[in-house]
Structure formats: structure tokens, C-alpha cells
Amino acid sequence: MSVENELLELARKRDAATQFTLDELSMDPPHLLLRQLRYYLGRQVDHDRFRDLEEKPIQLVTIRDDLQELASKTLGFTSGSELEFKIRLHHKQGGRFVKQFQFHVDLIQPRSVRMVRIHLDPTDRYDPLSVPRCHLHVDNSRPHLPFPVINPRLILYCVCEHIEPDIGIEADQ
């Protein structure tokens, strides 16, 4: 088997594993997920990680009968960093499932990393050989680093508890 064929086979296996995980990742109804995300962000304000949030920092929009999107406004961390995210949920028989998400964190200077973005691309907008469906970008880098398909609430937790406070910070010497 050629190297190209082997890489294509590995990419297809990774893509099949991603799809299997997404098919098993049933989500709460969008209105409940909205309340959970708002509650979590409110707790982050209580812990002084975010500046005061607007009354409705996340909006729920129906795109069509079977597709809804939760989208945040620009959320400001107390450090000065900013977060925006959107999550698209597809309703089909058996529940609601994640179709797409994007979490974008702009980090303040003088960090060595200025931006982190986590994507789950829809099936019609990616090439599994060159781009993992779920991936991470650091700064405006070209590489698409594979990222595990996990619940968007957990990604928000990782952003707030680990990415924003730790990425690009120089360790004390």
C-alpha cells in the first residue's frame, strides 16, 4: 500500500470515529443547554474570571425547523482576553446532536500565543485527508491540530479553566 493510500485510510478511520462519537453525543434541548451555558458563565463572573456579562450573553436562534444555533456575544475575561462561540444543533429522530461549533479566544498581550480556536466543521466543508473534522488552531497557523469531539459545555470549561489562564503565559524561571 502506498503512503498516500495509507494516509487516506487513516483519515477515513479518524473521520468515521469522529462521526460515531457525534452520533452518540446526544445533547439536551437547546433551551436547556442555553440555560446551562448562561448559568456556567454567571458562575465564572462570580469567580472573577469574566467581567460583568450582558443580560443575555448567549442567544438561541432557529435557523430552520431542524437546526438551531447558540451564539455568544463577545465575552470579556477579567484579564482582557475575549471569547466568542457558536454551537449548531441538529434535531433528528433520537434527539439533538452537535452539527458544528466554533470557540474563538483572543488572548491579551504579552502572551506568546494571541489566539486559540476550536472548530467542528460540518460534513460538507472539509477534506478529511487534510483537515480533521474537529480541530484546533493556535494563532493564525495553517495546521489543523486534531481535537477530541467532546460536549461543547466541556469545551467552554476547558477554555475558561485552562486555555485562557494558561496558554502563552511564560513560566517563572
Secondary structure, 3 states (H helix, E strand, C coil): CCHHHHHHHHHHHHHHHHHHHHHHCEECCHHHHHHHHHHHHHHHHHCCCECCCCCCCEEEEEEECCEEEEEECCEEECCCCEEEEEEEEEEECCEEEEEEEEEEEECCCCCCCCEEEEEECCCCCCCCCCCCCEEEEECCCCCCEECCCCCHHHHHHHHHHHHHHHCCCCCCC
